């Protein structure tokens, strides 16, 4: 069974030429946590999602897949 891609975080980071390490530093999180978000193993909580959208200058709806 394949994982459903809930967020587009990995793609957005690539589009903006940013790394998961950069995002981890900005959020004060472990890089492994960011990696798990990027692979959709787990999802960030709503407060963190808001911070991510602000850092990446992208709306939350653009970060979340609606499929």
C-alpha positions in Angstrom: 0.0 0.0 0.0 1.5 3.4 -1.0 1.4 6.4 1.2 -0.9 9.2 0.3 0.9 12.5 -0.2 -0.9 14.9 2.1 1.5 17.8 1.9 3.8 19.3 -0.9 6.5 20.4 1.5 9.3 18.6 -0.3 8.2 20.0 -3.7 7.9 23.5 -2.3 11.3 23.5 -0.7 12.8 22.3 -4.1 10.9 25.0 -6.0 12.3 27.7 -3.6 15.8 26.2 -3.7 15.7 25.6 0.1 16.7 22.6 2.1 15.1 20.6 4.9 18.1 21.5 7.0 17.3 25.2 6.5 13.6 24.7 7.5 14.7 22.6 10.5 16.9 25.5 11.7 14.2 28.1 11.2 11.7 26.0 13.1 14.0 24.8 15.8 13.2 21.2 14.8 15.4 18.1 14.1 16.2 17.6 10.5 14.8 14.0 10.7 11.4 15.5 11.7 11.4 17.7 8.6 12.4 14.6 6.5 9.4 12.7 7.8 7.1 15.6 6.9 8.6 15.7 3.4 8.0 12.0 2.9 4.5 12.2 4.4 5.3 9.7 7.1 3.9 12.2 9.6 2.3 15.6 9.3 3.2 18.9 11.1 0.6 20.2 13.5 -1.5 23.2 12.5 0.6 25.8 14.4 3.7 24.5 12.7 2.0 24.4 9.4 1.2 28.1 9.8 4.9 28.9 10.6 6.0 26.9 7.6 3.6 28.8 5.3 4.9 32.1 6.6 8.6 31.1 6.2 8.0 29.8 2.7 5.7 32.7 1.8 3.1 30.3 0.5 -0.5 29.7 1.6 -1.4 26.7 3.7 -3.8 25.6 0.9 -0.8 25.5 -1.5 1.1 23.3 0.9 -1.7 20.8 1.2 -2.7 18.4 -1.5 -6.5 18.4 -2.0 -6.6 15.1 -3.9 
